[in-house]
Amino acid sequence: MTKLGREYWQEAHDTGKIEGIEEGRDEERLRVVENCLRKGMDLDSIVSCTGLTPEEVRELQDRISITT
């Protein structure tokens, strides 16, 4: 593999790794919010515990179709 090819491969690998980490974090946030909602936690408590904004929690709530 040429130097340029290795550099391109490394950049693509690093980008994919970063995207995978971000996707994992998003999935974990969704899981935590879902668990909090299923336990009956109110919006303010979820925001306080997760560091997410109320809008982000509502968005996740809409994605998992749980009402409080």
MODELLER restraints for C-alpha pairs under 7 A, 6 or more apart:
rsr = mdl.restraints
at = mdl.atoms
rsr.add(forms.Gaussian(group=physical.xy_distance, feature=features.Distance(at['CA:30:A'], at['CA:60:A']), mean=6.23, stdev=0.5))
rsr.add(forms.Gaussian(group=physical.xy_distance, feature=features.Distance(at['CA:33:A'], at['CA:46:A']), mean=6.97, stdev=0.5))
rsr.add(forms.Gaussian(group=physical.xy_distance, feature=features.Distance(at['CA:33:A'], at['CA:57:A']), mean=6.98, stdev=0.5))
rsr.add(forms.Gaussian(group=physical.xy_distance, feature=features.Distance(at['CA:36:A'], at['CA:46:A']), mean=6.66, stdev=0.5))
rsr.add(forms.Gaussian(group=physical.xy_distance, feature=features.Distance(at['CA:37:A'], at['CA:68:A']), mean=6.71, stdev=0.5))
rsr.add(forms.Gaussian(group=physical.xy_distance, feature=features.Distance(at['CA:40:A'], at['CA:68:A']), mean=6.67, stdev=0.5))
rsr.add(forms.Gaussian(group=physical.xy_distance, feature=features.Distance(at['CA:43:A'], at['CA:54:A']), mean=6.86, stdev=0.5))
rsr.add(forms.Gaussian(group=physical.xy_distance, feature=features.Distance(at['CA:47:A'], at['CA:53:A']), mean=5.95, stdev=0.5))
rsr.add(forms.Gaussian(group=physical.xy_distance, feature=features.Distance(at['CA:47:A'], at['CA:54:A']), mean=6.11, stdev=0.5))
